Amino acid sequence: MSELEVISNEHELIAQAMLQTRGDLGKTSRFDSVPYNAMALRNVVRDHPEIRRRYQQLLSFELQEKGLHIAERILKMAELQEKAFGGEIEYEDELGNTATMQVPPDPKMVIELSKEISRLIAEGKSQNMSAKSAVIIASKEDAEEILKNFLDS
């Protein structure tokens, strides 16, 4: 499923709403963009399997993006750790002039950030998520459970 699923605009809106509700059709039916009640929506999704396939595709894209967020979080923690080592920082004083200030190191924060970076690296290694594996996971497990486990790890 490396290609995008081509479906009607109405079905795309349903799949997008399903993504926001993690597949809960009862909640999905409450969206303004979905013109069906819960029972009718269940029938529409059952009769049009391309909606569920598109939902799974959207979910796999989101799972891949979550993997990228781990890398972004690692970079942010590394930046914070660099600041925790102390040194000189530039700031703008009340007159608008650029001034420098000496910031003392915070060894405890450096250690805590180092632990967090290590944890994020381990999480990133265990969450190697290709497009194919994300689709397989999304089709086998409940999306809400996958994301909950991912975010709690």
ZIHUKA-V998444 format. One record per run of one state. SS is the DSSP state (2 for helix, 1 for strand, 0 for the rest). FROM is the first residue (numbers start at 1). TO is the last residue. If there is no record, write none. Layout:
# ZIHUKA-V998444
((SS	FROM	TO) (SS	FROM	TO))
This chain:
# ZIHUKA-V998444
((0	1	8) (2	9	20) (0	21	24) (2	25	28) (0	29	37) (2	38	47) (0	48	48) (2	49	84) (0	85	86) (1	87	92) (0	93	97) (1	98	103) (0	104	106) (2	107	126) (0	127	130) (2	131	140) (0	141	142) (2	143	152) (0	153	153))
